């Protein structure tokens, strides 16, 4: 068919499909409508195929043709550093692939309208971006480089794959090496890159704090509070007045100031939102522990719809970065009146549990209380006490000695709770976290893995018990609520994980294709202390879904719990603050139909929003750690380390050091052999030497180079 004839037929078909009365049709129906004889249907097919390839026409699963917008769907575009991308569409299990030439001017995070072709290349669904509905990137953070007559910015986000052109006069005085904020004025297209202007200079890439500030801005994390929020915070008193105390006690708040209680936290913690108390009696010859978990009554100060509340909701969570904390609430509250500081009268919401000798919660009460913490304790010193036990010769800090009986009793109750939880199948992943110590200029001087010890586990056990108890209580009262849910793993991921562990001689039993957490727990027990423990634990975690907030009580797979929520951290997590309000209204009998309907209306959106804010905070925290780890390793070029292979792909393998630093050994850095990645067995195999590198394998490496901008560390194996 001649080009002219082809173009005429294309125009005719597009004109037909643009008519309001047109409905999607199969090729046979189009041929009949256009009175095209059977002998010419192949030509019609050819024209339609070209229109589909050009993205001007789409074809449905049933083979019907129409303009792309008729079949279009909306989703979130995620770009890949190599130019292509994916669109996640609600209702679809898998994201849809977008080729580099089909993404138009879409950028990472944009909400896009796409036409989906169900049978693209390789038979998989593919999408073409029709238009961007909502932009995710009005500003971009990056490194400014000056050219002769113009500048350009290399985005920090590797998923924004094109440099941003900065015309002369729009650089705001930036020079090469400056980290800047760019406001995008054009998003580019097929033949033109994005364009913008510099609106803020954060500082030089090597200036102290600029690396973290860049991440704060890149993730859109809030820094200063709006004036109206600070004004409201200033009006909150720094301490409880005697009049306020008497008024609260008169309303029915319980006075627990004579109950011995302590807080146990990291040494550097400033927002103390949980305290614990314990006593024990014998009932019918059986022990009964009275465990109190006392949580800061933040909702007393942060009222619904106030400026403080709206700001806390927008932030969603406190963000703990390497060199700073971006708190959900202003310091006047988070470190002041809401923090359970020792010796201060504080308002709390308490979960009082009776724990029997088998670790069951035999009874409980949730109530408003007035408390006074006796001592602020640290994990490290409490662990000293627990390790020493009752030994009078033990090396125990003098000021902790009066509390030894209480701490030992807390540990007894915690161990019973843990034993009960593990018996039902809870999965206990213990991955090393780290503390990065900085000097006065923000340079990392030491990376210390956080030790998970008996003291951290004690507090963990108490908080888990309170969260479960509150969730179950609320569930059976059928109150509108925010639960912390963790779905069962995806069946396909579990099968892949099962195949992988078979290579190591392990297996997991599935019931009707479903994995029970008890099976995962058994596996973790079997691999404990083995060389492959770190690897298989990590892969098991990857096979699981992420936990999040929901309004439905669907249980928590990892904890093997039917009921679970987040109740214990209202200073730093908005969901906890929100459910405190619901609990308190219910305690006061005020959660009638109208208020219940109000919460039902707002909680679905709150669940989605706070889950998203939590993920964003986690990503930002990881990025800041990565930046400081790279800076730390800059001073260790050439140093040798023992590590473990923690990840693998077609380009090489990752090695994790004992201090949690991770770097890559590229295939090009290996011993001259040609290595092939065996995905099924997670190993790289040398085709000439048959030498293998496997996940979990110990390996000695030395540091070759680091890239502060890309936040990468390159290792090379030490030759035998």
TIVO-801866 format. One line per 4 residues: number of its first residue (from 1); their letters; for each residue x, z, y of C-alpha. Coordinates in steps of 0.5 Angstrom, whole numbers. Each point is the difference from the previous one (the first is absolute). Layout:
BEGIN
NUM	A	X:Z:Y  ...
// end
This chain:
BEGIN
1	XXXX	0:0:0  3:-2:7  2:6:5  -6:-3:5
5	XXXX	-5:0:-5  2:7:-3  0:3:7  -7:-3:2
9	XXXX	-3:3:-7  3:6:2  -3:0:7  -7:-2:-3
13	XXXX	0:6:-6  2:5:6  -5:-2:4  -5:1:-5
17	XXXX	2:7:-2  0:2:7  -8:-2:1  -4:7:0
21	XXXX	-4:-3:-6  6:-1:-5  0:5:-6  6:0:-5
25	XXXX	0:-6:-5  3:-2:-6  4:-7:0  -6:-3:-4
29	XXXX	-5:3:5  4:-3:6  1:-7:-4  -8:0:0
33	XXXX	-1:2:7  5:-5:2  -3:-5:-5  7:-1:-2
37	XXXX	0:-4:-7  4:3:-6  5:-5:0  2:3:7
41	XXXX	0:7:-2  7:1:-1  2:-2:7  -5:5:3
45	XXXX	3:5:-5  7:-2:3  -3:1:7  -2:7:-1
49	XXXX	6:2:-3  4:-2:6  -5:3:4  1:7:-4
53	XXXX	8:-1:0  -1:0:8  -4:6:0  -6:-4:3
57	XXXX	-4:1:-6  -1:5:-5  -3:0:-7  -3:6:-3
61	XXXX	0:3:-7  -6:-5:-2  4:-6:3  -4:-1:6
65	XXXX	3:-2:6  -1:2:7  4:2:7  4:6:-2
69	XXXX	-3:5:5  -6:-1:-5  4:3:-6  4:4:5
73	XXXX	2:7:-2  3:6:5  6:4:-2  7:3:2
77	XXXX	6:-4:0  6:3:-3  6:-5:2  6:0:-5
81	XXXX	7:-1:4  1:-6:-4  -5:-4:4  -6:1:-5
85	XXXX	-6:5:0  -6:3:-3  -7:2:2  -3:6:-3
89	XXXX	-8:-2:0  -5:6:-1  -3:-1:-7  6:-4:-3
93	XXXX	5:3:-5  6:-4:2  2:-2:7  0:-7:1
97	XXXX	6:-4:1  2:-4:7  5:-5:0  5:0:6
101	XXXX	-4:-7:3  -7:3:-1  1:7:4  -1:-4:7
105	XXXX	2:6:5  -2:6:-4  5:6:0  1:6:-4
109	XXXX	-6:4:0  -5:-5:4  -7:0:-3  -1:-8:-1
113	XXXX	-6:-4:-2  2:-4:-6  -2:-6:-5  2:2:-7
117	XXXX	1:-6:-5  -1:3:-7  5:-5:-4  6:0:4
121	XXXX	7:-2:-2  1:4:-7  -7:0:-1  0:7:5
125	XXXX	-5:1:6  3:-2:7  -2:0:7  0:-3:6
129	XXXX	0:4:7  -6:-3:4  1:4:6  2:7:2
133	XXXX	-6:5:1  4:6:2  8:1:2  4:6:-3
137	XXXX	6:-2:5  -1:0:7  7:3:1  6:-1:-4
141	XXXX	6:5:-1  7:-4:-1  7:-1:2  1:-4:6
145	XXXX	5:-6:0  2:-3:7  1:-8:0  2:-4:6
149	XXXX	-6:-1:3  -5:4:-4  0:5:-5  -3:2:-7
153	XXXX	-2:6:-4  1:1:-7  -6:4:-3  1:7:-3
157	XXXX	-6:-2:-5  4:-5:-5  -8:-2:-1  0:-3:7
161	XXXX	5:-6:-3  1:-4:7  4:2:6  -4:1:6
165	XXXX	2:-4:6  1:3:7  0:-5:6  5:2:5
169	XXXX	-3:5:5  -4:3:-5  6:5:-3  -1:6:5
173	XXXX	7:0:0  2:1:-7  7:-2:-3  2:-2:-7
177	XXXX	0:6:-4  -6:4:3  -6:2:-4  -7:-2:4
181	XXXX	-7:-1:0  -3:-7:0  -7:-1:2  -2:-7:-3
185	XXXX	-3:-5:4  0:-6:-5  0:1:-7  3:-7:-1
189	XXXX	-3:-5:-6  3:-5:-5  5:-3:5  1:5:5
193	XXXX	2:8:-1  -3:6:4  2:1:7  0:7:4
197	XXXX	2:4:5  4:7:0  -4:5:3  5:6:-2
201	XXXX	7:1:-2  1:6:-5  7:0:1  6:-3:-4
205	XXXX	0:0:-7  6:5:-1  -3:5:5  -2:7:-3
209	XXXX	-7:0:-2  -2:-8:2  0:-1:-8  -6:5:-1
213	XXXX	-3:-2:7  0:-7:-3  -4:2:-6  -5:5:4
217	XXXX	-2:-6:4  0:-5:-5  -5:4:-4  -4:1:6
221	XXXX	1:8:-1  -3:4:6  5:4:4  -2:3:6
225	XXXX	-7:3:0  -5:-2:5  -1:4:6  -7:2:-2
229	XXXX	2:3:-6  6:4:3  -5:3:5  -5:2:-6
233	XXXX	6:3:-4  2:4:6  -6:3:1  0:3:-7
237	XXXX	3:7:0  7:1:-3  -2:7:-4  -7:3:-2
241	XXXX	-3:4:4  -3:7:-2  -7:-2:3  0:-7:-5
245	XXXX	2:4:-6  -5:5:1  -5:-6:1  2:-3:-6
249	XXXX	0:6:-4  -7:1:2  -2:-7:-2  2:2:-7
253	XXXX	7:-2:0  4:4:-5  6:4:2  6:-1:-4
257	XXXX	5:3:4  2:5:-5  1:-4:-6  7:-2:-1
261	XXXX	2:-7:1  5:-5:1  2:-7:2  5:-4:-4
265	XXXX	3:-6:3  6:-4:1  5:3:5  -1:-5:5
269	XXXX	-8:0:0  -4:2:6  -7:-2:-1  -2:6:-5
273	XXXX	-7:-2:-3  0:4:-6  1:7:-2  -1:4:-7
277	XXXX	-2:7:-3  0:3:-7  -3:6:-3  -1:1:-8
281	XXXX	-5:4:-4  -1:1:-7  -8:-1:-2  -2:1:-8
285	XXXX	8:0:-1  1:-7:3  4:-1:6  -4:-3:6
289	XXXX	4:-2:6  -3:0:7  3:-6:3  -1:-2:8
293	XXXX	2:-6:3  -1:1:7  0:-7:5  0:0:7
297	XXXX	-7:-1:3  2:-6:5  -7:-2:0  -2:6:4
301	XXXX	5:-3:6  -1:-7:-1  -8:-2:1  -3:-6:-3
305	XXXX	0:-6:6  5:4:4  6:-4:3  4:4:-5
309	XXXX	-4:-2:-6  0:-7:2  7:0:1  1:3:-6
313	XXXX	-4:-5:-4  4:-6:3  6:3:-2  -3:2:-7
317	XXXX	6:4:-2  7:3:3  6:-4:-2  6:3:-2
321	XXXX	6:-5:2  8:2:-1  1:2:7  -7:2:3
325	XXXX	-7:2:-2  -6:-4:3  -5:6:-1  -8:-2:-1
329	XXXX	-1:6:5  4:2:6  5:5:-1  -4:6:4
333	XXXX	-5:-1:-6  5:-2:-6  5:5:1  -4:5:4
337	XXXX	-7:3:-1  -1:-4:-6  6:1:-3  0:6:-5
341	XXXX	6:4:3  2:6:-2  -2:7:3  -6:-4:4
345	XXXX	-7:0:-1  -3:-6:-2  -7:-3:-2  0:-3:-7
349	XXXX	-4:-4:-5  1:4:-7  -1:-2:-7  0:6:-4
353	XXXX	1:-1:-8  0:4:-6  5:-3:-5  -1:3:-7
357	XXXX	6:0:-5  -1:-7:-2  0:-3:6  -7:-1:2
361	XXXX	-3:1:6  -5:5:-2  -4:1:7  2:-1:7
365	XXXX	-3:0:7  1:-4:6  0:4:7  2:0:7
369	XXXX	5:6:1  5:3:5  7:1:-3  7:2:2
373	XXXX	6:-3:-4  5:6:-2  6:-5:0  2:-7:0
377	XXXX	4:-2:-6  4:-6:-2  0:-3:-6  8:1:-2
381	XXXX	-1:7:1  -6:1:-4  3:-4:-5  6:5:0
385	XXXX	-5:6:-1  -4:-4:-6  7:-2:-3  2:8:0
389	XXXX	-6:3:-2  -1:7:0  8:1:-1  2:6:5
393	XXXX	7:-3:0  -3:-7:2  3:-4:7  -7:1:3
397	XXXX	0:-1:8  -1:8:2  -7:-2:4  -3:-3:-6
401	XXXX	1:6:-4  -7:3:2  -3:-7:-2  3:0:-7
405	XXXX	-6:2:-4  -5:-4:4  5:-6:-1  0:1:-8
409	XXXX	-7:1:0  -1:-7:4  4:-3:-5  -3:3:-6
413	XXXX	-7:-3:2  3:-7:2  3:-1:-7  -7:2:-3
417	XXXX	-3:-6:5  6:-5:-2  -1:1:-7  -7:-1:0
421	XXXX	1:-6:4  5:-3:-4  -4:2:-7  -6:-5:3
425	XXXX	5:-5:1  3:0:7  6:-5:2  5:3:3
429	XXXX	5:-5:4  6:4:2  4:-5:5  5:2:4
433	XXXX	-1:0:8  5:1:5  2:4:6  4:-4:5
437	XXXX	5:4:5  1:-3:6  5:2:6  -1:1:7
441	XXXX	0:-8:1  -5:-1:-5  6:-3:-5  -1:2:-8
445	XXXX	5:5:-2  -3:2:-7  -5:-2:-5  -3:6:-4
449	XXXX	-5:-1:-5  -6:5:0  0:5:-6  -6:1:-3
453	XXXX	0:7:-2  -4:5:-3  -2:2:7  -3:-7:2
457	XXXX	-4:0:-7  -3:6:2  -3:-2:6  -2:-7:-3
461	XXXX	-3:4:-5  -4:4:4  -2:-5:5  -2:-5:-6
465	XXXX	-5:6:-2  -3:1:7  -1:-8:1  -3:-1:-7
469	XXXX	-5:7:1  -2:-3:7  -2:-7:-3  -4:3:-6
473	XXXX	-4:5:4  -1:-6:5  -2:-5:-5  -5:4:-3
477	XXXX	-3:2:6  -1:-8:1  3:1:7  3:-6:4
481	XXXX	7:0:-1  7:-3:0  3:0:-7  7:-1:-2
485	XXXX	-1:-5:-5  5:-4:-5  -2:-5:-4  2:-2:-7
489	XXXX	5:-5:-1  -1:-7:0  -1:-2:-8  5:-6:1
493	XXXX	5:4:3  0:5:-5  0:-5:-5  7:-3:3
497	XXXX	2:7:0  -1:1:-7  4:-6:-2  6:2:4
501	XXXX	0:7:-3  0:-3:-7  7:-3:2  2:7:1
505	XXXX	-3:3:-7  -6:3:3  -7:-1:0  -7:2:4
509	XXXX	-7:0:-4  -6:-3:4  -7:2:-1  -4:-7:1
513	XXXX	5:-2:4  0:6:5  6:4:1  -1:8:0
517	XXXX	5:4:4  1:4:-6  4:-6:-3  4:-1:6
521	XXXX	2:8:0  2:-1:-7  5:-6:1  3:4:6
525	XXXX	1:6:-4  3:-5:-6  5:-3:5  2:6:4
529	XXXX	8:1:0  1:-7:-3  4:-5:4  -7:-5:1
533	XXXX	-4:6:3  1:-2:7  -1:-7:-1  -7:1:-5
537	XXXX	-2:5:5  0:-5:6  -3:-5:-4  -6:4:-2
541	XXXX	-1:2:7  0:-7:2  -5:-2:-5  -5:5:3
545	XXXX	-4:-1:6  0:4:7  -4:6:1  -4:0:6
549	XXXX	-6:3:4  -7:-2:-3  -7:3:1  -2:-1:-7
553	XXXX	3:5:-5  4:-4:-5  5:5:-2  7:0:0
557	XXXX	4:-4:-6  7:3:2  -2:7:0  -5:-1:-6
561	XXXX	-6:3:5  -7:-1:0  0:3:7  5:-1:6
565	XXXX	1:0:7  4:2:6  -1:7:3  6:3:1
569	XXXX	4:-4:6  -5:0:6  5:0:5  4:-6:-3
573	XXXX	-6:-4:-3  -7:-2:3  -4:0:-7  2:7:-1
577	XXXX	-3:1:7  -6:-4:-1  -2:4:-6  2:7:3
581	XXXX	-6:-2:5  -5:-2:-6  2:7:-4  -1:4:6
585	XXXX	-7:-3:2  -2:1:-7  2:7:0  -4:1:6
589	XXXX	-6:-3:-2  0:-6:5  1:-6:-5  -7:-2:0
593	XXXX	-2:-7:-1  1:-2:7  8:2:0  1:-2:-7
597	XXXX	-3:-7:2  5:0:6  6:1:-5  -2:-5:-5
601	XXXX	0:-5:6  7:1:2  3:2:-6  1:-6:-4
605	XXXX	4:-3:6  4:6:1  2:-1:-7  2:-7:1
609	XXXX	4:2:6  4:6:-2  2:-3:-6  3:-6:4
613	XXXX	3:5:5  3:4:-6  3:-7:-3  3:-2:7
617	XXXX	3:7:1  3:0:-7  3:-7:1  3:2:7
621	XXXX	3:6:-3  3:-4:-5  3:-5:5  3:6:4
625	XXXX	4:3:-6  2:-7:-2  3:-1:7  4:6:0
629	XXXX	2:-1:-7  3:-7:2  4:4:6  2:5:-5
633	XXXX	3:-5:-5  4:-4:6  5:6:0  1:-1:-8
637	XXXX	2:-7:-1  4:-1:-6  -2:7:-3  -2:0:-7
641	XXXX	-6:4:-3  -3:1:-6  -7:-3:0  -6:-2:-4
645	XXXX	-3:-7:0  -7:1:3  -3:-7:1  1:-7:-2
649	XXXX	-2:-7:2  3:-7:-1  5:1:6  3:6:-3
653	XXXX	-1:8:-1  -1:6:4  4:6:-1  -2:7:2
657	XXXX	5:5:2  -1:8:-2  -1:1:8  -6:-5:-1
661	XXXX	4:-6:4  -2:-6:-3  4:-7:1  0:-7:-4
665	XXXX	5:-3:-4  -1:-7:1  1:-5:-6  5:-4:4
669	XXXX	4:7:0  1:0:-8  5:-2:-4  0:-7:0
673	XXXX	-5:-1:-5  -7:-3:1  -5:5:-1  -8:-1:-2
677	XXXX	-5:5:1  -4:2:-6  -7:2:3  -3:3:-6
681	XXXX	6:4:-2  2:2:7  7:-2:-1  6:-5:3
685	XXXX	3:-4:-5  7:-4:1  0:-6:-4  7:-1:-1
689	XXXX	2:7:-1  -7:3:-3  1:6:4  -6:3:3
693	XXXX	-2:5:5  -7:4:-1  -4:4:4  1:7:-1
697	XXXX	8:-2:-2  5:5:4  5:-4:4  6:1:4
701	XXXX	0:-4:7  4:0:6  -3:-2:7  1:-7:2
705	XXXX	-4:0:7  -6:2:4  -4:-4:5  -3:5:5
709	XXXX	-5:-5:2  -3:-2:-6  1:7:-3  3:-2:-6
713	XXXX	6:3:-4  4:-5:-5  4:3:-6  5:-3:-5
717	XXXX	1:3:-7  7:3:-1  4:-4:-5  1:3:-7
// end
